[in-house]
Amino acid sequence: MKFDKLAQLIQFLREDLSIPADSISLALRQGEDAPHLLPTILWQYGLVTIEQLDRIFDWLETTRT
């Protein structure tokens, strides 16, 4: 995942889904070598609901560059 896209995703997570920065940081550390897995890691750790995960995937789909 490109840095710009990752930054946009993090902004979406914080602003639209109100995911705490600590949760995002934890998921980023766990997926350090694979930032494209951030949504899945958030869900695996119980930091987002399945509905939020769905919204994340929808957002990723609509913001493809």
N, CA, C and O atoms as a Maestro MAE file, in Angstrom:
{
 s_m_m2io_version
 :::
 2.0.0
}

f_m_ct {
 s_m_title
 :::
 protein
 m_atom[260] {
  # First column is atom index #
  i_m_mmod_type
  r_m_x_coord
  r_m_y_coord
  r_m_z_coord
  i_m_residue_number
  s_m_chain_name
  s_m_pdb_residue_name
  s_m_pdb_atom_name
  i_m_atomic_number
  :::
  1 25 0.855 -1.170 0.000 1 A "MET " " N  " 7
  2 3 0.000 0.000 0.000 1 A "MET " " CA " 6
  3 2 0.899 1.230 0.000 1 A "MET " " C  " 6
  4 15 1.828 1.335 0.801 1 A "MET " " O  " 8
  5 25 0.617 2.134 -0.885 2 A "LYS " " N  " 7
  6 3 1.404 3.360 -0.961 2 A "LYS " " CA " 6
  7 2 1.180 4.202 0.284 2 A "LYS " " C  " 6
  8 15 0.135 4.119 0.930 2 A "LYS " " O  " 8
  9 25 2.181 5.017 0.610 3 A "PHE " " N  " 7
  10 3 2.106 5.849 1.819 3 A "PHE " " CA " 6
  11 2 0.889 6.766 1.791 3 A "PHE " " C  " 6
  12 15 0.183 6.880 2.793 3 A "PHE " " O  " 8
  13 25 0.631 7.426 0.653 4 A "ASP " " N  " 7
  14 3 -0.524 8.334 0.568 4 A "ASP " " CA " 6
  15 2 -1.825 7.605 0.833 4 A "ASP " " C  " 6
  16 15 -2.689 8.106 1.553 4 A "ASP " " O  " 8
  17 25 -1.965 6.439 0.261 5 A "LYS " " N  " 7
  18 3 -3.187 5.644 0.445 5 A "LYS " " CA " 6
  19 2 -3.315 5.218 1.908 5 A "LYS " " C  " 6
  20 15 -4.405 5.265 2.478 5 A "LYS " " O  " 8
  21 25 -2.209 4.807 2.507 6 A "LEU " " N  " 7
  22 3 -2.225 4.408 3.907 6 A "LEU " " CA " 6
  23 2 -2.604 5.593 4.790 6 A "LEU " " C  " 6
  24 15 -3.391 5.441 5.724 6 A "LEU " " O  " 8
  25 25 -2.060 6.752 4.506 7 A "ALA " " N  " 7
  26 3 -2.395 7.954 5.280 7 A "ALA " " CA " 6
  27 2 -3.876 8.291 5.147 7 A "ALA " " C  " 6
  28 15 -4.519 8.673 6.125 7 A "ALA " " O  " 8
  29 25 -4.412 8.152 3.948 8 A "GLN " " N  " 7
  30 3 -5.843 8.399 3.728 8 A "GLN " " CA " 6
  31 2 -6.686 7.378 4.486 8 A "GLN " " C  " 6
  32 15 -7.710 7.726 5.074 8 A "GLN " " O  " 8
  33 25 -6.258 6.122 4.471 9 A "LEU " " N  " 7
  34 3 -6.985 5.084 5.195 9 A "LEU " " CA " 6
  35 2 -6.988 5.374 6.689 9 A "LEU " " C  " 6
  36 15 -8.023 5.255 7.345 9 A "LEU " " O  " 8
  37 25 -5.855 5.747 7.219 10 A "ILE " " N  " 7
  38 3 -5.766 6.057 8.647 10 A "ILE " " CA " 6
  39 2 -6.672 7.239 8.983 10 A "ILE " " C  " 6
  40 15 -7.337 7.240 10.019 10 A "ILE " " O  " 8
  41 25 -6.699 8.228 8.124 11 A "GLN " " N  " 7
  42 3 -7.592 9.371 8.344 11 A "GLN " " CA " 6
  43 2 -9.051 8.917 8.332 11 A "GLN " " C  " 6
  44 15 -9.836 9.344 9.179 11 A "GLN " " O  " 8
  45 25 -9.418 8.065 7.391 12 A "PHE " " N  " 7
  46 3 -10.782 7.522 7.329 12 A "PHE " " CA " 6
  47 2 -11.109 6.755 8.610 12 A "PHE " " C  " 6
  48 15 -12.189 6.923 9.175 12 A "PHE " " O  " 8
  49 25 -10.190 5.925 9.064 13 A "LEU " " N  " 7
  50 3 -10.414 5.134 10.272 13 A "LEU " " CA " 6
  51 2 -10.653 6.042 11.476 13 A "LEU " " C  " 6
  52 15 -11.549 5.789 12.282 13 A "LEU " " O  " 8
  53 25 -9.858 7.087 11.593 14 A "ARG " " N  " 7
  54 3 -9.953 7.989 12.751 14 A "ARG " " CA " 6
  55 2 -11.179 8.886 12.663 14 A "ARG " " C  " 6
  56 15 -11.911 9.033 13.642 14 A "ARG " " O  " 8
  57 25 -11.410 9.487 11.496 15 A "GLU " " N  " 7
  58 3 -12.465 10.491 11.379 15 A "GLU " " CA " 6
  59 2 -13.846 9.891 11.141 15 A "GLU " " C  " 6
  60 15 -14.817 10.308 11.772 15 A "GLU " " O  " 8
  61 25 -13.942 8.931 10.251 16 A "ASP " " N  " 7
  62 3 -15.251 8.383 9.897 16 A "ASP " " CA " 6
  63 2 -15.687 7.244 10.815 16 A "ASP " " C  " 6
  64 15 -16.868 7.123 11.140 16 A "ASP " " O  " 8
  65 25 -14.740 6.417 11.230 17 A "LEU " " N  " 7
  66 3 -15.098 5.262 12.060 17 A "LEU " " CA " 6
  67 2 -14.749 5.454 13.535 17 A "LEU " " C  " 6
  68 15 -15.074 4.608 14.368 17 A "LEU " " O  " 8
  69 25 -14.092 6.559 13.853 18 A "SER " " N  " 7
  70 3 -13.713 6.881 15.241 18 A "SER " " CA " 6
  71 2 -12.883 5.781 15.902 18 A "SER " " C  " 6
  72 15 -13.067 5.474 17.079 18 A "SER " " O  " 8
  73 25 -11.968 5.193 15.126 19 A "ILE " " N  " 7
  74 3 -11.061 4.182 15.663 19 A "ILE " " CA " 6
  75 2 -9.958 4.937 16.408 19 A "ILE " " C  " 6
  76 15 -9.336 5.832 15.836 19 A "ILE " " O  " 8
  77 25 -9.709 4.596 17.658 20 A "PRO " " N  " 7
  78 3 -8.672 5.305 18.420 20 A "PRO " " CA " 6
  79 2 -7.276 5.131 17.797 20 A "PRO " " C  " 6
  80 15 -6.954 4.093 17.220 20 A "PRO " " O  " 8
  81 25 -6.476 6.175 17.937 21 A "ALA " " N  " 7
  82 3 -5.113 6.153 17.393 21 A "ALA " " CA " 6
  83 2 -4.304 4.996 17.969 21 A "ALA " " C  " 6
  84 15 -3.490 4.399 17.265 21 A "ALA " " O  " 8
  85 25 -4.521 4.675 19.244 22 A "ASP " " N  " 7
  86 3 -3.785 3.562 19.861 22 A "ASP " " CA " 6
  87 2 -4.104 2.239 19.178 22 A "ASP " " C  " 6
  88 15 -3.220 1.400 19.000 22 A "ASP " " O  " 8
  89 25 -5.350 2.052 18.800 23 A "SER " " N  " 7
  90 3 -5.754 0.818 18.115 23 A "SER " " CA " 6
  91 2 -5.099 0.727 16.747 23 A "SER " " C  " 6
  92 15 -4.624 -0.335 16.345 23 A "SER " " O  " 8
  93 25 -5.076 1.839 16.040 24 A "ILE " " N  " 7
  94 3 -4.452 1.866 14.722 24 A "ILE " " CA " 6
  95 2 -2.958 1.608 14.844 24 A "ILE " " C  " 6
  96 15 -2.391 0.858 14.049 24 A "ILE " " O  " 8
  97 25 -2.322 2.217 15.821 25 A "SER " " N  " 7
  98 3 -0.885 2.011 16.034 25 A "SER " " CA " 6
  99 2 -0.566 0.555 16.336 25 A "SER " " C  " 6
  100 15 0.402 0.004 15.812 25 A "SER " " O  " 8
  101 25 -1.377 -0.063 17.178 26 A "LEU " " N  " 7
  102 3 -1.184 -1.479 17.505 26 A "LEU " " CA " 6
  103 2 -1.264 -2.332 16.247 26 A "LEU " " C  " 6
  104 15 -0.409 -3.188 16.015 26 A "LEU " " O  " 8
  105 25 -2.289 -2.099 15.439 27 A "ALA " " N  " 7
  106 3 -2.463 -2.884 14.216 27 A "ALA " " CA " 6
  107 2 -1.315 -2.647 13.244 27 A "ALA " " C  " 6
  108 15 -0.859 -3.579 12.581 27 A "ALA " " O  " 8
  109 25 -0.847 -1.407 13.155 28 A "LEU " " N  " 7
  110 3 0.281 -1.121 12.267 28 A "LEU " " CA " 6
  111 2 1.548 -1.832 12.735 28 A "LEU " " C  " 6
  112 15 2.324 -2.318 11.912 28 A "LEU " " O  " 8
  113 25 1.761 -1.895 14.031 29 A "ARG " " N  " 7
  114 3 2.946 -2.604 14.552 29 A "ARG " " CA " 6
  115 2 2.839 -4.099 14.262 29 A "ARG " " C  " 6
  116 15 3.832 -4.734 13.908 29 A "ARG " " O  " 8
  117 25 1.653 -4.658 14.408 30 A "GLN " " N  " 7
  118 3 1.476 -6.090 14.170 30 A "GLN " " CA " 6
  119 2 1.658 -6.435 12.695 30 A "GLN " " C  " 6
  120 15 2.147 -7.514 12.358 30 A "GLN " " O  " 8
  121 25 1.262 -5.515 11.823 31 A "GLY " " N  " 7
  122 3 1.376 -5.756 10.387 31 A "GLY " " CA " 6
  123 2 2.464 -4.926 9.758 31 A "GLY " " C  " 6
  124 15 2.344 -4.494 8.612 31 A "GLY " " O  " 8
  125 25 3.525 -4.703 10.503 32 A "GLU " " N  " 7
  126 3 4.622 -3.832 10.081 32 A "GLU " " CA " 6
  127 2 5.129 -4.164 8.683 32 A "GLU " " C  " 6
  128 15 5.420 -3.263 7.896 32 A "GLU " " O  " 8
  129 25 5.235 -5.448 8.372 33 A "ASP " " N  " 7
  130 3 5.763 -5.867 7.078 33 A "ASP " " CA " 6
  131 2 4.700 -5.913 5.986 33 A "ASP " " C  " 6
  132 15 5.020 -6.089 4.810 33 A "ASP " " O  " 8
  133 25 3.438 -5.755 6.374 34 A "ALA " " N  " 7
  134 3 2.348 -5.853 5.404 34 A "ALA " " CA " 6
  135 2 1.232 -4.867 5.750 34 A "ALA " " C  " 6
  136 15 0.171 -5.274 6.223 34 A "ALA " " O  " 8
  137 25 1.466 -3.571 5.517 35 A "PRO " " N  " 7
  138 3 0.458 -2.576 5.882 35 A "PRO " " CA " 6
  139 2 -0.869 -2.764 5.148 35 A "PRO " " C  " 6
  140 15 -1.898 -2.258 5.596 35 A "PRO " " O  " 8
  141 25 -0.859 -3.484 4.028 36 A "HIS " " N  " 7
  142 3 -2.110 -3.724 3.309 36 A "HIS " " CA " 6
  143 2 -3.056 -4.633 4.108 36 A "HIS " " C  " 6
  144 15 -4.238 -4.743 3.781 36 A "HIS " " O  " 8
  145 25 -2.538 -5.273 5.139 37 A "LEU " " N  " 7
  146 3 -3.376 -6.129 5.984 37 A "LEU " " CA " 6
  147 2 -3.985 -5.382 7.167 37 A "LEU " " C  " 6
  148 15 -4.639 -5.994 8.011 37 A "LEU " " O  " 8
  149 25 -3.779 -4.073 7.237 38 A "LEU " " N  " 7
  150 3 -4.272 -3.281 8.364 38 A "LEU " " CA " 6
  151 2 -5.744 -3.531 8.682 38 A "LEU " " C  " 6
  152 15 -6.064 -3.765 9.848 38 A "LEU " " O  " 8
  153 25 -6.660 -3.495 7.709 39 A "PRO " " N  " 7
  154 3 -8.075 -3.731 8.050 39 A "PRO " " CA " 6
  155 2 -8.308 -5.100 8.696 39 A "PRO " " C  " 6
  156 15 -9.050 -5.217 9.671 39 A "PRO " " O  " 8
  157 25 -7.681 -6.111 8.154 40 A "THR " " N  " 7
  158 3 -7.854 -7.463 8.681 40 A "THR " " CA " 6
  159 2 -7.274 -7.590 10.085 40 A "THR " " C  " 6
  160 15 -7.867 -8.231 10.953 40 A "THR " " O  " 8
  161 25 -6.137 -6.990 10.297 41 A "ILE " " N  " 7
  162 3 -5.515 -7.031 11.631 41 A "ILE " " CA " 6
  163 2 -6.398 -6.322 12.647 41 A "ILE " " C  " 6
  164 15 -6.585 -6.816 13.759 41 A "ILE " " O  " 8
  165 25 -6.944 -5.164 12.273 42 A "LEU " " N  " 7
  166 3 -7.860 -4.457 13.178 42 A "LEU " " CA " 6
  167 2 -9.017 -5.362 13.577 42 A "LEU " " C  " 6
  168 15 -9.410 -5.395 14.743 42 A "LEU " " O  " 8
  169 25 -9.560 -6.091 12.615 43 A "TRP " " N  " 7
  170 3 -10.689 -6.975 12.884 43 A "TRP " " CA " 6
  171 2 -10.267 -8.195 13.728 43 A "TRP " " C  " 6
  172 15 -10.971 -8.581 14.661 43 A "TRP " " O  " 8
  173 25 -9.120 -8.791 13.392 44 A "GLN " " N  " 7
  174 3 -8.643 -9.960 14.128 44 A "GLN " " CA " 6
  175 2 -8.418 -9.647 15.602 44 A "GLN " " C  " 6
  176 15 -8.654 -10.497 16.460 44 A "GLN " " O  " 8
  177 25 -7.967 -8.443 15.896 45 A "TYR " " N  " 7
  178 3 -7.724 -8.046 17.278 45 A "TYR " " CA " 6
  179 2 -8.975 -7.501 17.963 45 A "TYR " " C  " 6
  180 15 -8.920 -7.075 19.117 45 A "TYR " " O  " 8
  181 25 -10.090 -7.516 17.260 46 A "GLY " " N  " 7
  182 3 -11.343 -7.048 17.844 46 A "GLY " " CA " 6
  183 2 -11.411 -5.531 17.981 46 A "GLY " " C  " 6
  184 15 -12.157 -5.013 18.811 46 A "GLY " " O  " 8
  185 25 -10.634 -4.821 17.168 47 A "LEU " " N  " 7
  186 3 -10.590 -3.367 17.250 47 A "LEU " " CA " 6
  187 2 -11.617 -2.698 16.344 47 A "LEU " " C  " 6
  188 15 -11.894 -1.507 16.486 47 A "LEU " " O  " 8
  189 25 -12.184 -3.468 15.410 48 A "VAL " " N  " 7
  190 3 -13.299 -3.011 14.589 48 A "VAL " " CA " 6
  191 2 -14.314 -4.138 14.495 48 A "VAL " " C  " 6
  192 15 -13.968 -5.313 14.619 48 A "VAL " " O  " 8
  193 25 -15.557 -3.773 14.276 49 A "THR " " N  " 7
  194 3 -16.617 -4.768 14.096 49 A "THR " " CA " 6
  195 2 -16.612 -5.256 12.646 49 A "THR " " C  " 6
  196 15 -15.928 -4.693 11.791 49 A "THR " " O  " 8
  197 25 -17.366 -6.286 12.392 50 A "ILE " " N  " 7
  198 3 -17.471 -6.796 11.020 50 A "ILE " " CA " 6
  199 2 -18.124 -5.748 10.124 50 A "ILE " " C  " 6
  200 15 -17.792 -5.649 8.943 50 A "ILE " " O  " 8
  201 25 -19.049 -4.966 10.677 51 A "GLU " " N  " 7
  202 3 -19.694 -3.907 9.906 51 A "GLU " " CA " 6
  203 2 -18.690 -2.813 9.549 51 A "GLU " " C  " 6
  204 15 -18.692 -2.298 8.431 51 A "GLU " " O  " 8
  205 25 -17.833 -2.463 10.508 52 A "GLN " " N  " 7
  206 3 -16.797 -1.463 10.237 52 A "GLN " " CA " 6
  207 2 -15.803 -2.000 9.210 52 A "GLN " " C  " 6
  208 15 -15.358 -1.264 8.329 52 A "GLN " " O  " 8
  209 25 -15.460 -3.266 9.321 53 A "LEU " " N  " 7
  210 3 -14.559 -3.884 8.347 53 A "LEU " " CA " 6
  211 2 -15.155 -3.799 6.951 53 A "LEU " " C  " 6
  212 15 -14.449 -3.515 5.982 53 A "LEU " " O  " 8
  213 25 -16.443 -4.042 6.852 54 A "ASP " " N  " 7
  214 3 -17.154 -3.928 5.577 54 A "ASP " " CA " 6
  215 2 -17.043 -2.510 5.022 54 A "ASP " " C  " 6
  216 15 -16.797 -2.323 3.830 54 A "ASP " " O  " 8
  217 25 -17.223 -1.519 5.880 55 A "ARG " " N  " 7
  218 3 -17.112 -0.115 5.458 55 A "ARG " " CA " 6
  219 2 -15.691 0.209 5.006 55 A "ARG " " C  " 6
  220 15 -15.491 0.954 4.046 55 A "ARG " " O  " 8
  221 25 -14.711 -0.355 5.702 56 A "ILE " " N  " 7
  222 3 -13.313 -0.135 5.312 56 A "ILE " " CA " 6
  223 2 -13.066 -0.699 3.916 56 A "ILE " " C  " 6
  224 15 -12.464 -0.033 3.073 56 A "ILE " " O  " 8
  225 25 -13.529 -1.921 3.671 57 A "PHE " " N  " 7
  226 3 -13.332 -2.525 2.350 57 A "PHE " " CA " 6
  227 2 -14.077 -1.742 1.272 57 A "PHE " " C  " 6
  228 15 -13.573 -1.584 0.160 57 A "PHE " " O  " 8
  229 25 -15.271 -1.254 1.594 58 A "ASP " " N  " 7
  230 3 -16.011 -0.413 0.637 58 A "ASP " " CA " 6
  231 2 -15.223 0.851 0.326 58 A "ASP " " C  " 6
  232 15 -15.125 1.260 -0.831 58 A "ASP " " O  " 8
  233 25 -14.658 1.471 1.366 59 A "TRP " " N  " 7
  234 3 -13.866 2.683 1.178 59 A "TRP " " CA " 6
  235 2 -12.648 2.391 0.307 59 A "TRP " " C  " 6
  236 15 -12.337 3.150 -0.611 59 A "TRP " " O  " 8
  237 25 -11.966 1.293 0.598 60 A "LEU " " N  " 7
  238 3 -10.793 0.926 -0.198 60 A "LEU " " CA " 6
  239 2 -11.162 0.704 -1.658 60 A "LEU " " C  " 6
  240 15 -10.421 1.088 -2.563 60 A "LEU " " O  " 8
  241 25 -12.302 0.088 -1.874 61 A "GLU " " N  " 7
  242 3 -12.760 -0.197 -3.239 61 A "GLU " " CA " 6
  243 2 -13.058 1.095 -4.016 61 A "GLU " " C  " 6
  244 15 -12.740 1.201 -5.201 61 A "GLU " " O  " 8
  245 25 -13.665 2.065 -3.342 62 A "THR " " N  " 7
  246 3 -14.065 3.291 -4.019 62 A "THR " " CA " 6
  247 2 -12.934 4.294 -4.160 62 A "THR " " C  " 6
  248 15 -13.044 5.235 -4.947 62 A "THR " " O  " 8
  249 25 -11.855 4.117 -3.421 63 A "THR " " N  " 7
  250 3 -10.752 5.071 -3.505 63 A "THR " " CA " 6
  251 2 -9.528 4.476 -4.198 63 A "THR " " C  " 6
  252 15 -8.414 4.975 -4.035 63 A "THR " " O  " 8
  253 25 -9.729 3.452 -4.940 64 A "ARG " " N  " 7
  254 3 -8.604 2.853 -5.687 64 A "ARG " " CA " 6
  255 2 -8.010 3.861 -6.639 64 A "ARG " " C  " 6
  256 15 -8.720 4.622 -7.296 64 A "ARG " " O  " 8
  257 25 -6.695 3.852 -6.699 65 A "THR " " N  " 7
  258 3 -6.004 4.762 -7.628 65 A "THR " " CA " 6
  259 2 -5.138 3.993 -8.584 65 A "THR " " C  " 6
  260 15 -4.481 4.589 -9.437 65 A "THR " " O  " 8
  :::
 }
 m_bond[259] {
  # First column is bond index #
  i_m_from
  i_m_to
  i_m_order
  :::
  1 1 2 1
  2 2 3 1
  3 3 4 2
  4 3 5 1
  5 5 6 1
  6 6 7 1
  7 7 8 2
  8 7 9 1
  9 9 10 1
  10 10 11 1
  11 11 12 2
  12 11 13 1
  13 13 14 1
  14 14 15 1
  15 15 16 2
  16 15 17 1
  17 17 18 1
  18 18 19 1
  19 19 20 2
  20 19 21 1
  21 21 22 1
  22 22 23 1
  23 23 24 2
  24 23 25 1
  25 25 26 1
  26 26 27 1
  27 27 28 2
  28 27 29 1
  29 29 30 1
  30 30 31 1
  31 31 32 2
  32 31 33 1
  33 33 34 1
  34 34 35 1
  35 35 36 2
  36 35 37 1
  37 37 38 1
  38 38 39 1
  39 39 40 2
  40 39 41 1
  41 41 42 1
  42 42 43 1
  43 43 44 2
  44 43 45 1
  45 45 46 1
  46 46 47 1
  47 47 48 2
  48 47 49 1
  49 49 50 1
  50 50 51 1
  51 51 52 2
  52 51 53 1
  53 53 54 1
  54 54 55 1
  55 55 56 2
  56 55 57 1
  57 57 58 1
  58 58 59 1
  59 59 60 2
  60 59 61 1
  61 61 62 1
  62 62 63 1
  63 63 64 2
  64 63 65 1
  65 65 66 1
  66 66 67 1
  67 67 68 2
  68 67 69 1
  69 69 70 1
  70 70 71 1
  71 71 72 2
  72 71 73 1
  73 73 74 1
  74 74 75 1
  75 75 76 2
  76 75 77 1
  77 77 78 1
  78 78 79 1
  79 79 80 2
  80 79 81 1
  81 81 82 1
  82 82 83 1
  83 83 84 2
  84 83 85 1
  85 85 86 1
  86 86 87 1
  87 87 88 2
  88 87 89 1
  89 89 90 1
  90 90 91 1
  91 91 92 2
  92 91 93 1
  93 93 94 1
  94 94 95 1
  95 95 96 2
  96 95 97 1
  97 97 98 1
  98 98 99 1
  99 99 100 2
  100 99 101 1
  101 101 102 1
  102 102 103 1
  103 103 104 2
  104 103 105 1
  105 105 106 1
  106 106 107 1
  107 107 108 2
  108 107 109 1
  109 109 110 1
  110 110 111 1
  111 111 112 2
  112 111 113 1
  113 113 114 1
  114 114 115 1
  115 115 116 2
  116 115 117 1
  117 117 118 1
  118 118 119 1
  119 119 120 2
  120 119 121 1
  121 121 122 1
  122 122 123 1
  123 123 124 2
  124 123 125 1
  125 125 126 1
  126 126 127 1
  127 127 128 2
  128 127 129 1
  129 129 130 1
  130 130 131 1
  131 131 132 2
  132 131 133 1
  133 133 134 1
  134 134 135 1
  135 135 136 2
  136 135 137 1
  137 137 138 1
  138 138 139 1
  139 139 140 2
  140 139 141 1
  141 141 142 1
  142 142 143 1
  143 143 144 2
  144 143 145 1
  145 145 146 1
  146 146 147 1
  147 147 148 2
  148 147 149 1
  149 149 150 1
  150 150 151 1
  151 151 152 2
  152 151 153 1
  153 153 154 1
  154 154 155 1
  155 155 156 2
  156 155 157 1
  157 157 158 1
  158 158 159 1
  159 159 160 2
  160 159 161 1
  161 161 162 1
  162 162 163 1
  163 163 164 2
  164 163 165 1
  165 165 166 1
  166 166 167 1
  167 167 168 2
  168 167 169 1
  169 169 170 1
  170 170 171 1
  171 171 172 2
  172 171 173 1
  173 173 174 1
  174 174 175 1
  175 175 176 2
  176 175 177 1
  177 177 178 1
  178 178 179 1
  179 179 180 2
  180 179 181 1
  181 181 182 1
  182 182 183 1
  183 183 184 2
  184 183 185 1
  185 185 186 1
  186 186 187 1
  187 187 188 2
  188 187 189 1
  189 189 190 1
  190 190 191 1
  191 191 192 2
  192 191 193 1
  193 193 194 1
  194 194 195 1
  195 195 196 2
  196 195 197 1
  197 197 198 1
  198 198 199 1
  199 199 200 2
  200 199 201 1
  201 201 202 1
  202 202 203 1
  203 203 204 2
  204 203 205 1
  205 205 206 1
  206 206 207 1
  207 207 208 2
  208 207 209 1
  209 209 210 1
  210 210 211 1
  211 211 212 2
  212 211 213 1
  213 213 214 1
  214 214 215 1
  215 215 216 2
  216 215 217 1
  217 217 218 1
  218 218 219 1
  219 219 220 2
  220 219 221 1
  221 221 222 1
  222 222 223 1
  223 223 224 2
  224 223 225 1
  225 225 226 1
  226 226 227 1
  227 227 228 2
  228 227 229 1
  229 229 230 1
  230 230 231 1
  231 231 232 2
  232 231 233 1
  233 233 234 1
  234 234 235 1
  235 235 236 2
  236 235 237 1
  237 237 238 1
  238 238 239 1
  239 239 240 2
  240 239 241 1
  241 241 242 1
  242 242 243 1
  243 243 244 2
  244 243 245 1
  245 245 246 1
  246 246 247 1
  247 247 248 2
  248 247 249 1
  249 249 250 1
  250 250 251 1
  251 251 252 2
  252 251 253 1
  253 253 254 1
  254 254 255 1
  255 255 256 2
  256 255 257 1
  257 257 258 1
  258 258 259 1
  259 259 260 2
  :::
 }
}
